[in-house]
Every structure is written in C-alpha cells, then in structure tokens.
Amino acid sequence: MSFKDIVDKLKAPFLWLNILAMIVVVGLLLTGVMWGLNAYTHHGEGVAVPELSGLNYTRAIEVAQEKGLMIVANDSTYIKEMPSGCVVLQQPIAGSLVKEGRIVYVTINSLTLPRVPIPDLIDNSSYREAQAKLLALDFVVLPPKLVEGEKDWVYGILCDGRRLASGDLVAKESHLTLLIGNGLVGEDADMNELIEDYGLEGVSDEPDDMEEVLEAPIE
C-alpha cells in the first residue's frame, strides 16, 4: 500500500465518524462509572464527628449512635484531674466529616488507679529520701511510726496495716506509713527531738498517777 493510499483512507469521513463515536462512547462510560461511584459512596456527604472528650463512656456511645457512628475503646490511660471512665482522646477528632457507620476509636480514663512498684527503700534509705521518692510516685505518706533502730533510717513500709516489700505493686494515692528508727540503739535518745522532727504526737511529761508506797517502819 502506497503512502497516497494511506492518506486517502485517513481523509475518508467514515473513519473519522467511527473515531468520534468511540470517543463519545468512552466519555459516556466514564461519566456513568463516576456517577455510580459517587452515588454508592455518597461523595461529598458526611457526618460530623461529635465532641466526645470528657463524656462518660456510656454517654459517649449514645451521642455517637445518634449520629449513626460506632465507638470502640482501644486504649486506656490515667489522668488524675479527669473522672474515671470518661473519654480522654478520640480519633477521628471532633468536627471531622466521616461516613455514616464509621468507627470512632477512643481512649478511656482508667476506672482504677494504676499500680506502681514500691521502690527499694526498706533498710536502704533515710526517712527524708524515702518520703520524697514515695511522694513523687503519687503516694500519700502519713506520719511515720518509730521503731527501735538507727535514727531516721527506714525499716519498713505499711499500707492499711499490711507490711510491704520492695517491688510490691500498690495503687497510686494509697496511704503509706514508714517505719523509721527512733535512735534508741542501746542508749536513750531525746524523744522530744524525734517528736519535733517527724510531727508525731507528743509524749506527756506528767508523772504517772501512781502513789509511791513506802514500807512501814519496823518497831
């Protein structure tokens, strides 16, 4: 086939009509597919995610369901200033546009206080050092109890009357009492000084209400 024959065929109106028809058909197909996808996915439509932070978990579920959304608690944390069982974080964030039926993942403030191990303080720390470490762990340190031993030395830790050991897991904000030495190791110590140092209840200086009975003289 010569070059002239090819040119003549390209000039034929029938060829260009076929090409135009194919372009129109492809355009219509693409338009139909896009329209169908938009209708199926509700393109441009969405539900605004409500603000759930601070709500009780049960109430947050109700609020989400009113919007056609679902909630899944996938994590927990502990924030002292927030009520137990409330929503702390959410994903997607409030105000995001999502499809109806979308899952909103939330982090819940723990219903129970987290437990932390008792540090190695027993027979290994002074009272002041032990007190500072326990306070830093969010424990409540009560006035200490004195036991016989080296002054200002920690010999034990009590929680609700139970003696603890290093490494025991105890809930934060628990009330702890340190057992510390009173300085009476084979000799008397100044108890008034101990009372002043640790804020313990005073010891009365009043004599006992007992009469001294003298033996009657022998006649």
N, CA and C of each residue as an Amber inpcrd file, in Angstrom:
protein
   657
   0.8700000  -1.1860000   0.0000000   0.0000000   0.0000000   0.0000000
   0.9030000   1.2310000   0.0000000   0.5960000   2.1400000  -0.9100000
   1.4260000   3.3260000  -1.0560000   1.0260000   4.3800000  -0.0280000
   1.8950000   5.3520000   0.0920000   1.6330000   6.4470000   1.0200000
   0.3820000   7.2110000   0.6170000   0.1350000   7.3050000  -0.6950000
  -1.0400000   8.0360000  -1.2000000  -2.3240000   7.3300000  -0.7730000
  -2.2930000   5.9770000  -0.7940000  -3.4830000   5.2240000  -0.3660000
  -3.7810000   5.4420000   1.1160000  -2.7320000   5.4900000   1.9240000
  -2.9160000   5.7150000   3.3700000  -3.5240000   7.0800000   3.6130000
  -3.0330000   8.0830000   2.9020000  -3.5560000   9.4430000   3.0650000
  -5.0080000   9.5090000   2.6530000  -5.3390000   8.8110000   1.5720000
  -6.7380000   8.8160000   1.1100000  -7.6640000   8.1860000   2.1500000
  -7.2040000   7.1140000   2.7980000  -8.0380000   6.4500000   3.8080000
  -8.2270000   7.3460000   5.0450000  -7.1680000   8.0740000   5.4250000
  -7.2720000   8.9720000   6.5790000  -8.2400000  10.1180000   6.2930000
  -8.3960000  10.4510000   5.0080000  -9.3060000  11.5310000   4.6470000
 -10.7500000  11.0640000   4.5440000 -10.9620000   9.7590000   4.6400000
 -12.3250000   9.2200000   4.4870000 -13.1870000   9.6550000   5.6680000
 -14.3780000  10.2190000   5.4210000 -15.2730000  10.6730000   6.5090000
 -15.7080000   9.5180000   7.4210000 -15.8630000   8.3260000   6.8640000
 -16.3350000   7.1790000   7.6490000 -15.3810000   6.8840000   8.8150000
 -14.0570000   6.9790000   8.5830000 -13.0690000   6.6980000   9.6260000
 -13.2000000   7.6790000  10.7740000 -13.3310000   8.9420000  10.4450000
 -13.4100000   9.9590000  11.4900000 -14.7200000   9.8730000  12.2600000
 -15.7710000   9.4580000  11.5730000 -17.0510000   9.2660000  12.2730000
 -16.9390000   8.1300000  13.2930000 -16.2270000   7.0470000  12.9140000
 -16.0170000   5.9320000  13.8500000 -15.1940000   6.3550000  15.0750000
 -14.1430000   7.1130000  14.7950000 -13.3020000   7.5800000  15.9030000
 -14.1070000   8.4720000  16.8530000 -14.9080000   9.3860000  16.2860000
 -15.7240000  10.2820000  17.0960000 -16.7320000   9.4950000  17.9280000
 -17.3180000   8.4880000  17.2900000 -18.2950000   7.6630000  18.0130000
 -17.6310000   6.9320000  19.1830000 -16.4180000   6.4260000  18.9620000
 -15.6960000   5.7440000  20.0350000 -15.3960000   6.6990000  21.1910000
 -14.9920000   7.9300000  20.8570000 -14.6990000   8.9190000  21.9010000
 -15.9470000   9.2210000  22.7230000 -17.0720000   9.3680000  22.0230000
 -18.3410000   9.6530000  22.7250000 -18.7240000   8.5050000  23.6460000
 -18.5800000   7.2730000  23.1420000 -18.9490000   6.0950000  23.9470000
 -18.0660000   5.9900000  25.1900000 -16.7390000   6.1710000  25.0090000
 -15.8290000   6.1050000  26.1530000 -16.1490000   7.1950000  27.1800000
 -16.4610000   8.4080000  26.6800000 -16.8120000   9.5030000  27.5840000
 -18.0680000   9.2000000  28.3780000 -19.0620000   8.6220000  27.6840000
 -20.3080000   8.2720000  28.3820000 -20.0700000   7.1860000  29.4310000
 -19.2250000   6.2090000  29.0850000 -18.9230000   5.1380000  30.0450000
 -18.2320000   5.6940000  31.2920000 -17.2340000   6.5760000  31.0920000
 -16.5310000   7.1610000  32.2270000 -17.4670000   7.9910000  33.0980000
 -18.3460000   8.7480000  32.4360000 -19.3100000   9.5620000  33.1920000
 -20.2400000   8.6770000  34.0150000 -20.6930000   7.5820000  33.4120000
 -21.5830000   6.6670000  34.1200000 -20.9080000   6.0180000  35.3150000
 -19.6420000   5.6110000  35.1150000 -18.9030000   4.9780000  36.2190000
 -18.7100000   5.9730000  37.3660000 -18.3150000   7.2030000  37.0680000
 -18.1030000   8.2000000  38.1050000 -19.3940000   8.5070000  38.8450000
 -20.4750000   8.6150000  38.1230000 -21.7680000   8.8900000  38.7560000
 -22.1640000   7.7410000  39.6820000 -21.9350000   6.5150000  39.2030000
 -22.2730000   5.3500000  40.0250000 -21.4400000   5.2940000  41.3030000
 -20.1430000   5.5880000  41.1770000 -19.2850000   5.5860000  42.3610000
 -19.7030000   6.6620000  43.3560000 -20.0190000   7.8340000  42.8600000
 -20.4410000   8.9170000  43.7460000 -21.7320000   8.5660000  44.4690000
 -22.6510000   7.9380000  43.7220000 -23.9180000   7.5420000  44.3430000
 -23.6960000   6.4620000  45.3870000 -22.7850000   5.5390000  45.1020000
 -22.5420000   4.4250000  46.0200000 -21.8320000   4.8910000  47.2920000
 -20.8610000   5.7940000  47.1350000 -20.0620000   6.2390000  48.2870000
 -20.5900000   7.5260000  48.9100000 -21.6610000   8.1020000  48.3760000
 -22.2050000   9.3670000  48.8790000 -21.1170000  10.4350000  48.8980000
 -20.4350000  10.5910000  47.7670000 -19.3270000  11.5320000  47.6690000
 -19.7920000  12.9370000  48.0430000 -18.9960000  13.6010000  48.9180000
 -19.3280000  14.9540000  49.3410000 -20.2630000  14.9970000  50.5320000
 -20.8160000  13.8560000  50.9080000 -21.6940000  13.8070000  52.0690000
 -20.9290000  13.1910000  53.2340000 -21.2470000  13.5710000  54.4780000
 -20.5760000  13.0150000  55.6390000 -21.2750000  13.4090000  56.9220000
 -20.8840000  12.7360000  57.9920000 -21.4120000  13.0140000  59.3230000
 -20.3040000  13.6760000  60.1310000 -20.6210000  14.7680000  60.7880000
 -19.6320000  15.4460000  61.6310000 -19.4480000  14.6660000  62.9260000
 -18.2120000  14.3000000  63.2210000 -17.9240000  13.5540000  64.4520000
 -18.1750000  14.4710000  65.6450000 -19.0010000  14.0480000  66.6050000
 -19.2880000  14.8990000  67.7650000 -18.1070000  14.9490000  68.7450000
 -18.1230000  15.9340000  69.6160000 -17.1090000  16.0490000  70.6650000
 -17.4410000  15.0520000  71.7680000 -16.5490000  14.0950000  71.9790000
 -16.7740000  13.0450000  72.9640000 -15.8820000  13.1810000  74.1920000
 -14.8100000  13.9350000  74.0800000 -13.8640000  14.0750000  75.1910000
 -14.5610000  14.6430000  76.4200000 -14.3190000  14.0060000  77.5520000
 -14.9160000  14.4540000  78.8020000 -16.2240000  13.7700000  79.1380000
 -16.8320000  13.0860000  78.1400000 -18.0920000  12.3870000  78.3830000
 -17.8420000  11.0200000  78.9950000 -18.7530000  10.5940000  79.8590000
 -18.7210000   9.2220000  80.3430000 -18.8250000   8.2780000  79.1580000
 -18.1490000   7.1350000  79.2170000 -18.1040000   6.2240000  78.0690000
 -19.4970000   5.8120000  77.6180000 -20.3960000   5.5240000  78.5640000
 -21.7640000   5.1300000  78.2040000 -22.4770000   6.2560000  77.4640000
 -22.3210000   7.4810000  77.9580000 -22.9550000   8.6290000  77.3040000
 -22.3300000   8.8760000  75.9320000 -21.0280000   8.6810000  75.8130000
 -20.3490000   8.8780000  74.5240000 -20.9020000   7.9120000  73.4750000
 -21.1990000   6.6730000  73.8800000 -21.7860000   5.7020000  72.9480000
 -23.1340000   6.2080000  72.4480000 -23.9560000   6.7350000  73.3630000
 -25.2770000   7.2420000  72.9850000 -25.1600000   8.4070000  72.0030000
 -24.2410000   9.3410000  72.2900000 -24.0580000  10.5100000  71.4140000
 -23.6020000  10.0730000  70.0290000 -22.6740000   9.1140000  69.9730000
 -22.1760000   8.6360000  68.6870000 -23.2770000   7.9280000  67.9050000
 -24.0690000   7.1270000  68.5730000 -25.1430000   6.3970000  67.8960000
 -26.2010000   7.3400000  67.3260000 -26.4290000   8.4490000  68.0040000
 -27.3700000   9.4400000  67.4810000 -26.9070000   9.9970000  66.1310000
 -25.6020000   9.9760000  65.9080000 -25.0250000  10.4430000  64.6390000
 -24.8070000   9.2990000  63.6480000 -25.2130000   8.0940000  64.0270000
 -25.0110000   6.9530000  63.1370000 -23.5960000   6.4210000  63.1550000
 -22.8540000   6.6880000  64.2380000 -21.4660000   6.2530000  64.3370000
 -21.3290000   5.1750000  65.4080000 -20.2070000   4.4920000  65.3920000
 -19.9130000   3.4610000  66.3770000 -18.6760000   3.8650000  67.1740000
 -18.5630000   3.3360000  68.4030000 -17.4160000   3.6440000  69.2560000
 -16.7270000   2.3580000  69.6630000 -15.3950000   2.3940000  69.6370000
 -14.5830000   1.2810000  70.1330000 -13.5110000   1.8680000  71.0450000
 -13.4510000   1.3800000  72.2990000 -12.4020000   1.8070000  73.2350000
 -11.1730000   0.9380000  72.9950000 -10.1310000   1.5340000  72.4630000
  -8.9340000   0.7600000  72.1080000  -7.7470000   1.0260000  73.0130000
  -7.9350000   1.8770000  74.0420000  -6.8150000   2.1540000  74.9390000
  -7.3470000   2.8100000  76.2070000  -6.5230000   2.8180000  77.2490000
  -6.8910000   3.4860000  78.4950000  -5.6600000   4.2000000  79.0390000
  -5.9080000   5.1950000  79.8570000  -4.8270000   5.9580000  80.4760000
  -5.3070000   6.3940000  81.8440000  -4.4990000   7.1750000  82.5360000
  -4.9340000   7.7000000  83.8330000  -4.5580000   9.1600000  83.9320000
  -5.5780000  10.0100000  84.0710000  -5.3760000  11.4360000  84.2970000
  -6.1200000  11.7890000  85.5720000  -5.3770000  12.1670000  86.5750000
  -5.9360000  12.3890000  87.9050000  -7.0550000  13.4240000  87.8950000
  -6.9330000  14.4560000  87.0580000  -7.8810000  15.5560000  87.0680000
  -9.2010000  15.2200000  86.3700000  -9.2790000  14.0980000  85.6680000
 -10.4910000  13.7520000  84.9200000 -11.2200000  12.6020000  85.6070000
 -12.5600000  12.5550000  85.4730000 -13.3350000  11.4850000  86.1210000
 -12.9910000  10.1210000  85.5420000 -13.1100000   9.1010000  86.3690000
 -12.8680000   7.7370000  85.9010000 -13.9310000   7.3460000  84.8800000
 -13.5040000   6.6230000  83.8430000 -14.4390000   6.1090000  82.8470000
 -14.8540000   7.1000000  81.7800000 -14.2450000   8.2770000  81.7560000
 -14.6170000   9.2520000  80.7230000 -13.6680000   9.1450000  79.5300000
 -14.1060000   9.7210000  78.4040000 -13.3030000   9.7030000  77.1850000
 -12.2140000  10.7710000  77.2910000 -10.9790000  10.3670000  77.0420000
  -9.8430000  11.2940000  77.1150000  -9.4360000  11.7620000  75.7160000
  -9.3340000  10.8220000  74.7690000  -8.9480000  11.1360000  73.3940000
  -9.8840000  10.4220000  72.4320000 -10.0010000  10.9550000  71.2170000
 -10.8230000  10.3060000  70.1950000 -10.1670000  10.4590000  68.8310000
 -10.4200000   9.4800000  67.9730000  -9.8990000   9.5060000  66.6140000
 -10.9380000   8.8790000  65.6860000 -11.4800000   9.6000000  64.6820000
 -11.1530000  10.9670000  64.2530000 -11.5660000  12.0210000  65.3020000
 -10.9430000  13.1780000  65.1860000 -11.2160000  14.2490000  66.1340000
 -12.5900000  14.8510000  65.8780000 -13.1030000  15.5790000  66.8510000
 -14.4140000  16.2120000  66.7360000 -14.4420000  17.1670000  65.5460000
 -15.5530000  17.1340000  64.8140000 -15.7150000  18.0150000  63.6590000
 -15.3200000  17.3930000  62.3370000 -14.6240000  16.2510000  62.3700000
 -14.2340000  15.5820000  61.1230000 -15.4690000  15.0380000  60.4210000
 -15.4820000  15.0950000  59.0710000 -16.5880000  14.5390000  58.2850000
 -16.2600000  13.1000000  57.9220000 -17.1150000  12.1880000  58.3350000
 -16.8930000  10.7680000  58.0700000 -18.1890000  10.1670000  57.5400000
 -18.0890000   8.9470000  56.9950000 -19.2610000   8.2500000  56.5040000
 -20.0820000   7.7090000  57.6680000 -21.3620000   7.6200000  57.4850000
 -22.2300000   7.0360000  58.4940000 -21.8130000   5.5850000  58.7470000
 -21.8050000   5.1850000  60.0070000 -21.3680000   3.8440000  60.3660000
 -19.8900000   3.7530000  60.6790000 -19.1650000   4.8590000  60.5510000
 -17.7270000   4.8780000  60.8110000 -17.4570000   4.5920000  62.2940000
 -16.3610000   3.9090000  62.5930000 -15.9450000   3.6330000  63.9660000
 -15.0840000   4.7860000  64.4730000 -15.4240000   5.2840000  65.6620000
 -14.6090000   6.2940000  66.3340000 -13.8670000   5.5880000  67.4690000
 -12.5460000   5.6300000  67.4260000 -11.7240000   4.9770000  68.4470000
 -11.4460000   5.9680000  69.5810000 -11.6410000   5.5100000  70.8210000
 -11.4920000   6.4090000  71.9660000 -10.5500000   5.8100000  73.0030000
  -9.9240000   6.7050000  73.7730000  -9.0950000   6.3230000  74.9260000
  -9.8550000   6.7040000  76.1830000  -9.9660000   5.7530000  77.1210000
 -10.7740000   5.9400000  78.3120000  -9.8800000   6.1780000  79.5320000
 -10.3090000   7.0960000  80.4000000  -9.6050000   7.2910000  81.6660000
  -9.8700000   6.0850000  82.5640000  -8.8230000   5.4840000  83.0590000
  -8.9230000   4.2190000  83.7700000  -9.9000000   4.2840000  84.9400000
 -10.6880000   3.1930000  85.1090000 -11.6330000   3.0980000  86.2210000
 -10.9290000   2.8150000  87.5380000  -9.7130000   2.3030000  87.4710000
  -8.9440000   2.0060000  88.6760000  -7.6120000   2.7390000  88.6210000
  -7.1040000   3.0790000  89.7800000  -5.8130000   3.7560000  89.8360000
  -4.7050000   2.8140000  89.3770000  -3.7690000   3.3170000  88.6040000
  -2.6500000   2.4560000  88.1820000  -1.8170000   2.0390000  89.3810000
  -1.2280000   0.8540000  89.2810000  -0.4060000   0.3200000  90.3640000
   1.0690000   0.4640000  89.9970000   1.8470000   0.8700000  90.9580000
   3.2840000   1.0660000  90.7300000   4.0610000   0.2650000  91.7750000
   5.2540000  -0.2050000  91.4480000   6.0420000  -0.9940000  92.4080000
   6.6500000  -0.1050000  93.4960000   6.6980000  -0.6460000  94.7000000
   7.3650000   0.0540000  95.8000000   8.8710000   0.0400000  95.5430000
   9.5110000   1.1970000  95.5520000  10.9620000   1.2350000  95.2920000
  11.7490000   0.5820000  96.4360000  13.0230000   0.3450000  96.1710000
  13.8980000  -0.3290000  97.1420000  14.3320000   0.6830000  98.2120000
  13.4440000   0.8660000  99.2000000  13.7040000   1.8480000 100.2570000
  13.9530000   1.2010000 101.6120000  13.4050000   0.0090000 101.8230000
  13.4590000  -0.6280000 103.1320000  14.8940000  -1.0300000 103.4610000
  15.3670000  -0.5340000 104.6050000  16.7400000  -0.7700000 105.0630000
  17.7590000  -0.3300000 104.0060000  17.3550000   0.7050000 103.2620000
  18.2350000   1.1710000 102.1910000  18.0840000   2.6690000 101.9520000
  17.4260000   3.3610000 102.9090000  17.1480000   4.7670000 102.6590000
  16.8640000   5.4940000 103.9640000  17.1250000   6.7890000 103.9610000
  16.7380000   7.6260000 105.0960000  15.2620000   8.0060000 104.9540000
  14.6930000   8.4980000 106.0350000  13.2790000   8.8720000 106.0220000
  12.9990000   9.9540000 104.9860000  13.7920000  10.9970000 104.9650000
  13.5460000  12.1190000 104.0480000  13.6280000  11.6640000 102.5900000
  14.6240000  10.8500000 102.2940000  14.7890000  10.3650000 100.9220000
  13.6160000   9.4750000 100.5240000  13.2160000   8.5730000 101.4120000
  12.1020000   7.6720000 101.1220000  10.8070000   8.4480000 100.9480000
  10.5770000   9.4290000 101.7950000   9.3680000  10.2430000 101.7020000
   9.2960000  10.9540000 100.3520000  10.4080000  11.5430000  99.9270000
  10.4340000  12.2640000  98.6450000  10.1460000  11.3370000  97.4770000
  10.7170000  10.1360000  97.4860000  10.5080000   9.1920000  96.3860000
   9.0610000   8.7110000  96.3240000   8.4690000   8.4560000  97.4900000
   7.0850000   7.9740000  97.5220000   6.1110000   9.0710000  97.1000000
   6.3610000  10.2940000  97.5230000   5.5100000  11.4110000  97.1020000
   5.5930000  11.6200000  95.5960000   6.7830000  11.4320000  95.0280000
   6.9580000  11.5900000  93.5790000   6.1750000  10.5380000  92.8030000
   5.8780000   9.4130000  93.4510000   5.1010000   8.3470000  92.8110000
   3.6100000   8.4870000  93.0850000   3.2030000   9.6450000  93.6420000
   1.7910000   9.9570000  93.9170000   1.1960000   9.1530000  95.0670000
   2.0420000   8.6960000  95.9970000   1.5320000   8.0860000  97.2190000
   1.2710000   9.1840000  98.2530000   0.4040000   8.8770000  99.2090000
   0.1870000   9.7630000 100.3510000   0.9910000   9.1960000 101.5180000
   1.9430000   9.9700000 102.0180000   2.8160000   9.4990000 103.0830000
   2.3060000  10.0440000 104.4170000   1.8710000   9.1460000 105.2890000
   1.3710000   9.5160000 106.6090000   2.5390000   9.7320000 107.5720000
   2.2760000  10.3420000 108.7480000   3.3510000  10.4740000 109.7390000
   3.9530000   9.1100000 110.0450000   5.2670000   9.0460000 110.2120000
   5.9320000   7.7500000 110.3990000   5.6690000   7.1580000 111.7860000
   5.9720000   5.8890000 111.9150000   5.9440000   5.2080000 113.2030000
   7.3760000   4.8860000 113.5990000   7.6570000   5.0680000 114.8730000
   9.0110000   4.8410000 115.3560000   9.1840000   3.4020000 115.8160000
  10.3070000   2.8380000 115.4300000  10.6860000   1.5050000 115.8860000
  12.1200000   1.5880000 116.3850000  12.5310000   0.6080000 117.1580000
  13.8940000   0.6300000 117.6630000  14.8810000   0.4740000 116.5110000
  15.8430000   1.3540000 116.4680000  16.8460000   1.2890000 115.4140000
  17.5320000   2.6140000 115.2100000  18.3540000   2.6640000 114.2040000
  19.1200000   3.8740000 113.9040000  18.1830000   5.0080000 113.5120000
  18.4210000   6.1540000 114.0860000  17.5510000   7.2960000 113.8550000
  17.4750000   7.6590000 112.3670000  16.2320000   7.9320000 111.9190000
  15.9900000   8.4340000 110.5620000  16.1900000   7.3550000 109.4960000
  16.2980000   6.0830000 109.8740000  16.5130000   5.0060000 108.9100000
  15.2030000   4.2410000 108.6980000  14.8970000   3.8960000 107.4230000
  13.6420000   3.2190000 107.0940000  13.8000000   1.7180000 107.2940000
  12.9240000   1.1630000 108.1530000  12.9610000  -0.2730000 108.4340000
  11.7390000  -1.0110000 107.8810000  10.7680000  -0.2760000 107.3830000
   9.5900000  -0.9370000 106.8290000   8.5970000   0.0710000 106.2880000
   7.6120000  -0.4340000 105.5160000   6.5510000   0.3970000 104.9540000
   5.2310000  -0.3300000 105.1770000   4.2350000   0.3920000 105.6890000
   2.9140000  -0.1800000 105.9260000   1.8940000   0.4450000 104.9940000
   0.9350000  -0.3660000 104.5530000  -0.2040000   0.1150000 103.7700000
  -1.4530000  -0.5730000 104.3110000  -2.3350000   0.2290000 104.9330000
  -3.5470000  -0.3240000 105.5570000  -3.2070000  -1.4520000 106.5270000
  -2.1310000  -1.2650000 107.2750000  -1.7340000  -2.2490000 108.2660000
  -0.9440000  -3.4170000 107.7130000  -0.8050000  -3.4800000 106.3990000
  -0.0640000  -4.5940000 105.7810000   1.3610000  -4.1520000 105.5030000
   2.3060000  -4.9920000 105.8690000   3.7170000  -4.6710000 105.6580000
   4.0800000  -4.9640000 104.2090000   4.6890000  -3.9860000 103.5630000
   5.0510000  -4.1110000 102.1520000   6.5080000  -4.5120000 102.0010000
   6.7910000  -5.0650000 100.8190000   8.1680000  -5.3910000 100.4500000
   8.5170000  -4.6290000  99.1730000   9.8040000  -4.4260000  98.9470000
  10.2340000  -3.7460000  97.7160000   9.7250000  -4.5090000  96.5000000
   9.1650000  -3.7650000  95.5510000   8.6460000  -4.3810000  94.3360000
   7.1630000  -4.6880000  94.3830000   6.5350000  -4.6320000  95.5640000
   5.0860000  -4.8690000  95.6450000   4.3520000  -3.8100000  94.8370000
   3.3170000  -4.2360000  94.1010000   2.5250000  -3.3010000  93.3070000
   1.4140000  -2.7250000  94.1750000   1.3840000  -1.4040000  94.2690000
   0.4160000  -0.7150000  95.1170000  -0.2260000   0.4140000  94.3000000
  -1.5320000   0.6010000  94.4670000  -2.2420000   1.6370000  93.7230000
  -1.7390000   3.0260000  94.1110000  -1.6210000   3.8860000  93.1140000
  -1.2480000   5.2710000  93.3870000  -2.2570000   5.9000000  94.3540000
  -1.7870000   6.8970000  95.1020000  -2.5900000   7.6260000  96.0880000
  -2.9120000   6.7870000  97.3180000  -2.3280000   5.5800000  97.4220000
  -2.5010000   4.7960000  98.6420000  -1.7950000   5.5020000  99.8020000
  -2.3100000   5.2860000 101.0200000  -1.7290000   5.8840000 102.2150000
  -0.6570000   4.9450000 102.7800000   0.5580000   5.4430000 102.8360000
   1.6780000   4.6300000 103.3080000   2.2480000   5.2150000 104.6020000
   2.7050000   4.3240000 105.4670000   3.3430000   4.7210000 106.7170000
   4.7400000   4.1230000 106.7650000   5.7120000   4.9640000 106.9780000
   7.0960000   4.5000000 107.0610000   7.4360000   4.1370000 108.5070000
   8.1130000   3.0180000 108.6770000   8.6340000   2.6120000 109.9830000
  10.0850000   3.0520000 110.0400000  10.3770000   3.9900000 110.9290000
  11.7380000   4.5480000 110.9710000  12.3390000   4.3640000 112.3580000
  13.6610000   4.3420000 112.3990000  14.3760000   4.1540000 113.6500000
  14.2010000   5.3250000 114.5930000  14.0770000   5.0150000 115.8950000
  13.8930000   6.0650000 116.8970000  15.2020000   6.5220000 117.5380000
  16.2980000   5.9400000 117.0790000  17.5870000   6.3400000 117.6280000
  17.9430000   5.6380000 118.9130000  17.0650000   4.7510000 119.3860000
  17.3410000   4.0360000 120.6280000  18.0400000   2.7270000 120.3140000
  19.3310000   2.7920000 120.1930000  20.1150000   1.5880000 119.9270000
  21.0860000   1.4260000 121.0840000  20.6280000   0.8060000 122.1390000
  21.4670000   0.5660000 123.3000000  21.6500000   1.7710000 124.1860000
  20.9610000   2.8970000 123.8630000  21.0870000   4.0720000 124.7210000
  19.8430000   4.9220000 124.5560000  19.5780000   5.7760000 125.5310000
  18.4030000   6.6420000 125.4630000  18.6310000   7.7460000 124.4390000
  17.5240000   8.1550000 123.8250000  17.5960000   9.2640000 122.8660000
  16.6320000  10.3490000 123.3150000  16.8050000  11.5310000 122.7400000
  15.9380000  12.6510000 123.0690000  14.6230000  12.4790000 122.3130000
  13.5660000  11.9550000 122.9760000  12.2830000  11.6940000 122.3120000
  11.6140000  12.9860000 121.8700000  11.8030000  14.0610000 122.6240000
  11.1990000  15.3340000 122.2260000  11.7520000  15.8030000 120.8780000
  13.0340000  15.5250000 120.6490000  13.6400000  15.8930000 119.3610000
  13.0300000  15.0760000 118.2340000  12.7890000  13.7760000 118.4840000
  12.1610000  12.9290000 117.4760000  10.7500000  13.3970000 117.1620000
  10.0190000  13.7680000 118.2070000   8.6400000  14.2440000 118.0260000
   8.6250000  15.4940000 117.1700000   9.5500000  16.4130000 117.4480000
   9.6220000  17.6560000 116.6890000  10.0170000  17.4020000 115.2480000
  10.9400000  16.4620000 115.0170000  11.4280000  16.1740000 113.6690000
  10.3280000  15.6060000 112.7820000   9.5130000  14.6900000 113.3090000
   8.5850000  13.9290000 112.4660000   7.1190000  14.2720000 112.6770000
   6.8240000  15.2360000 113.5520000   5.4490000  15.6460000 113.7380000
   4.5960000  14.6020000 114.4170000   5.2080000  13.7730000 115.2620000
   4.4540000  12.7450000 115.9610000   3.7360000  13.3550000 117.1580000
   2.7760000  12.6110000 117.6880000   2.0790000  13.0770000 118.8680000
   3.0440000  13.1350000 120.0380000   2.8700000  14.1530000 120.8680000
   3.7910000  14.3650000 121.9770000   3.6580000  13.3160000 123.0640000
   4.7340000  13.1660000 123.7880000   4.7350000  12.2680000 124.9320000
   4.6340000  13.1160000 126.1860000   3.6700000  12.8050000 127.0200000
   3.4180000  13.6250000 128.1960000   4.5930000  13.5550000 129.1630000
   4.9590000  14.7190000 129.7220000   5.9990000  14.7830000 130.7410000
   5.4240000  14.6300000 132.1400000   4.0660000  14.5080000 132.2420000
   3.4320000  14.3820000 133.5400000   3.8050000  13.0590000 134.1700000
   4.0450000  13.0180000 135.4920000   4.3440000  11.7500000 136.1540000
   3.1240000  10.8670000 136.1810000   3.3230000   9.5590000 136.2820000
   2.2050000   8.6220000 136.3610000   1.3860000   8.9010000 137.6130000
   0.0670000   8.7130000 137.4630000  -0.8160000   8.9170000 138.6100000
  -0.7500000   7.7060000 139.5340000   0.4170000   7.4460000 140.0850000
   0.6050000   6.3120000 141.0000000   1.3010000   6.8170000 142.2590000
   0.8050000   6.3850000 143.3920000   1.4090000   6.7810000 144.6590000
   2.5650000   5.8730000 144.9760000   3.6230000   6.4610000 145.4740000
   4.7380000   5.6470000 145.9170000   4.4040000   5.1550000 147.3290000
   4.4340000   3.8580000 147.5300000   4.0880000   3.2640000 148.8200000
   5.3780000   2.8990000 149.5380000   5.5460000   3.4910000 150.7140000
   6.7570000   3.2160000 151.4920000   6.4900000   2.1320000 152.5100000
   7.4830000   1.3380000 152.7360000   7.3230000   0.2880000 153.7280000
   7.1830000   0.8990000 155.1260000   6.2880000   0.3340000 155.8820000
   6.1110000   0.8200000 157.2670000   7.3430000   0.4950000 158.0820000
   7.7300000   1.4250000 158.9700000   8.9110000   1.1480000 159.7960000
   8.6810000  -0.0200000 160.7580000   9.6910000  -0.8050000 160.9280000
   9.5870000  -1.9550000 161.8250000   9.8420000  -1.5010000 163.2550000
   8.8950000  -1.7790000 164.1210000   9.0570000  -1.3840000 165.5180000
   9.9060000  -2.4030000 166.2540000
